[in-house]
Amino acid sequence: MDGSASALPRKSPADKVKLINLFLASVAGATVFGLSGWLVEWLYQVGQIEYTFWVPVLSGAVLGLLLAVVTKPKSTLPTGMVVYSITRTILNALRSVEALVMAIVFVIAVGIGPFAGMMALGLHTIVSLAKLYSEQVESIMPGPLEAITATGANRLQTIIYAVIPQVIPPYISYTMYRWDINVRMSTIIGFVGGGGIGFLLQQNINLLNYRAASTQMIAIAIVVASMDYISSVLREKYV
């Protein structure tokens, strides 16, 4: 009696895990593909919900089910690589859109003004620096990592004493360089309604007020030169 009762739990967990794996994989695939189809419908207004929502949902459920059948119930999934690949793909897609195009989109979304230009430059800066930062982390020297690990340091201590000292100087350099790019790009953003001095410059040029336009161009040149000098001084001091 006791032997048969104890044998049941040994067989049931594997079956339960397999069923749960099949169910969750189908739901996850349907959710991901359904959200993608909903995004396409929201962007392009296709108007055929059966093709933009239900077909992706069913396709995602079938693909998730097939993946669950192939994958072993207790096998380790490469969660880190999946998150890394998805994040890298999203950043690459956003970075492929020029800041000027982003400014036009945000002007349509939130209206003409500095807020649209700030959002466009901020988003483009985030995706550009994320690529540079990630590549710098991937290219660090393995020697300090091995030396810190050999002393018995844990993962957090290895990051603090072996990874961070190698990436901080390039991070400062990349940030200063991007700062200089944004100062110059803010003028171009203003021409599409992103606010700032570029918007005023365009208005004065359209009104044939060349005296005010020349004054603004001189101010832009002074600001860019000052930013270049400040960034070079900070780069020499901290990098």
Secondary structure, DSSP 8 states (H G I E B T S, - for coil): -HHHHHHHHHHHHHHHHHHHHHHHHHHHHHHHHHHHHHHHHHHH----HIIIIIHHHHHHHHHHHHHHHHS-TT----HHHHHHHHHHHHHHHHHTS-HHHHHHHHHHHH-SSHHHHHHHHHHHHHHHHHHHHHHHHHT--HHHHHHHHHTT--HHHHIIIIIHHHHHHHHHHHHHHHHHHHHHHHHHHHTTT--SHHHHHHHHHHTT-HHHHHHHHHHHHHHHHHHHHHHHHHHHHH-
